[in-house]
Amino acid sequence: MVFRVVQPWGPDKGQHATLQSEHTTITEAFEALDAITARIVRTGAPSNTIELVVVDENGRQLKRPDSH
């Protein structure tokens, strides 16, 4: 399975999105998302400056493992 970090731009966040990175595990995808967020914050911008989500290979948005 492939997991992608994407920046959505349309109503279907998984299909209408710009690919940022691709990973073989969900853990790697969320680590990449965290790294991008950390870089954004280091520049002084708010962490919600851009929307990024993790999706599976079918374009379904995923939640962080062990989150409620």
Backbone torsions as a table, in degrees:
resi	resn	phi	psi	omega
1	MET	NA	148.5	179.4
2	VAL	-113.2	137.6	177.0
3	PHE	-119.4	135.6	-175.1
4	ARG	-123.5	142.2	168.6
5	VAL	-97.1	123.2	-176.8
6	VAL	-131.1	157.2	172.9
7	GLN	-108.8	106.1	-178.1
8	PRO	-69.7	149.5	178.2
9	TRP	-135.9	-2.3	-177.8
10	GLY	-135.4	-173.9	-175.5
11	PRO	-67.2	-31.1	177.7
12	ASP	-100.4	99.3	-171.6
13	LYS	-59.6	-28.9	-179.1
14	GLY	-82.8	-29.1	-177.3
15	GLN	-100.6	-32.3	179.9
16	HIS	-103.1	80.5	-173.8
17	ALA	-156.0	157.4	175.8
18	THR	-100.4	125.9	-179.1
19	LEU	-68.5	129.3	175.9
20	GLN	-102.7	-41.8	178.3
21	SER	-163.2	161.8	-179.1
22	GLU	-128.0	142.7	-174.4
23	HIS	-143.4	158.5	-179.0
24	THR	-90.8	-15.3	177.1
25	THR	-130.8	154.1	178.0
26	ILE	-65.3	-33.9	178.9
27	THR	-62.3	-45.6	178.4
28	GLU	-61.7	-39.0	-179.8
29	ALA	-63.5	-44.7	179.6
30	PHE	-71.6	-29.7	173.7
31	GLU	-65.0	-40.4	177.6
32	ALA	-65.3	-41.0	177.0
33	LEU	-60.5	-44.2	178.2
34	ASP	-62.9	-38.9	179.8
35	ALA	-65.5	-40.5	178.1
36	ILE	-64.8	-44.6	179.4
37	THR	-61.0	-41.9	179.3
38	ALA	-62.4	-40.9	178.0
39	ARG	-63.8	-40.3	179.3
40	ILE	-62.6	-45.9	-178.4
41	VAL	-65.1	-38.6	179.4
42	ARG	-61.0	-26.9	178.9
43	THR	-79.7	-7.4	-179.4
44	GLY	96.8	-2.3	178.5
45	ALA	-82.1	152.4	176.2
46	PRO	-65.2	151.2	-177.3
47	SER	-65.7	-16.7	179.1
48	ASN	-100.8	25.5	179.8
49	THR	-59.8	-44.2	176.1
50	ILE	-127.7	152.7	177.8
51	GLU	-93.0	126.2	174.7
52	LEU	-128.7	140.0	178.4
53	VAL	-136.2	161.6	174.9
54	VAL	-105.2	131.5	178.7
55	VAL	-127.8	157.2	175.8
56	ASP	-87.5	-175.9	-175.5
57	GLU	-67.7	-14.4	177.2
58	ASN	-96.1	3.2	177.9
59	GLY	84.8	11.5	178.5
60	ARG	-83.6	129.1	178.4
61	GLN	-67.7	136.1	-176.7
62	LEU	-113.0	149.5	173.2
63	LYS	-92.5	155.5	176.9
64	ARG	-62.4	133.3	177.3
65	PRO	-56.4	142.0	179.5
66	ASP	67.7	18.7	173.6
67	SER	-99.4	157.6	-177.2
68	HIS	-110.5	NA	NA
